[in-house]
Amino acid sequence: MKNTLKAYCLMTYLDRHPMAEASIGARIRIAALLLQKTEDAIERHGVADWEKILHIVHKEVRPLARYDLETDQLAKKRAETHCEKQKEDCDA
């Protein structure tokens, strides 16, 4: 039951907050964070009240995941700018 609840929390979070634009690394970090927070919530509250677990996990993970995704986007922009600058330098 515990693993089922973990999978449910992960799938529900990903359904509500698609991460198509995120890198694989960001997706993995967020999934690991979700699973850890779900584990912690289950230890504190048990598996009986799955809606409460889902709410707790969503509340705890969302700000951290948002920060991780914003950081990921900034890193992508920096990399794109760096690649464009290198192309310009090679063309000159």
C-alpha positions in Angstrom: 0.0 0.0 0.0 2.9 2.3 0.8 4.4 2.0 -2.6 1.1 2.5 -4.3 0.5 5.7 -2.4 4.0 6.9 -3.4 3.3 6.2 -7.0 -0.1 7.9 -6.8 1.4 11.1 -5.3 4.0 11.1 -8.0 1.6 10.6 -10.8 -0.9 13.2 -9.4 1.8 15.8 -9.0 3.1 15.3 -12.5 -0.4 15.4 -13.9 -1.0 18.8 -12.2 2.4 20.2 -13.0 3.7 18.9 -16.3 7.4 19.3 -16.7 7.8 18.9 -20.5 10.3 21.8 -20.6 12.4 20.6 -17.7 15.7 18.8 -18.1 16.0 15.1 -17.2 18.1 16.1 -14.2 15.4 18.4 -12.9 12.7 15.8 -13.4 14.7 13.2 -11.5 15.4 15.6 -8.6 11.7 16.5 -8.3 10.6 12.8 -8.5 13.1 12.0 -5.7 11.9 14.9 -3.6 8.3 13.8 -4.1 9.1 10.2 -3.1 11.0 11.4 0.0 8.3 13.8 1.1 5.6 11.1 0.6 7.7 8.7 2.7 8.0 11.3 5.5 4.2 12.0 5.4 3.3 8.3 5.5 5.6 7.9 8.5 3.9 10.8 10.3 0.3 10.1 9.3 0.0 6.5 8.1 -1.5 5.3 4.8 -5.2 5.5 5.8 -5.8 9.1 4.9 -4.4 9.2 1.4 -6.0 12.6 0.5 -4.2 14.2 3.5 -0.9 12.6 2.4 -1.4 14.0 -1.1 -2.2 17.5 0.2 0.8 17.5 2.5 3.2 16.3 -0.2 1.9 18.8 -2.7 2.2 21.7 -0.2 5.7 20.8 0.7 7.1 19.9 -2.7 5.6 22.7 -4.9 7.8 25.6 -3.8 10.9 23.5 -3.9 10.1 22.1 -7.3 9.2 25.5 -8.6 12.6 26.8 -7.5 14.3 23.8 -9.1 12.5 24.3 -12.4 13.3 28.1 -12.4 17.0 27.3 -11.8 16.9 24.7 -14.6 15.4 27.3 -17.0 18.1 29.8 -16.1 20.8 27.3 -16.7 19.3 26.4 -20.1 19.2 30.1 -21.1 22.8 30.6 -20.0 23.9 27.6 -22.0 22.1 28.8 -25.1 23.6 32.3 -24.7 27.1 30.7 -24.3 26.7 28.5 -27.4 25.5 31.5 -29.4 28.5 33.6 -28.3 30.9 30.7 -29.2 29.3 30.5 -32.7 29.7 34.2 -33.2 33.3 34.0 -32.1 34.0 31.1 -34.5 32.3 32.9 -37.4 34.4 36.1 -36.9 
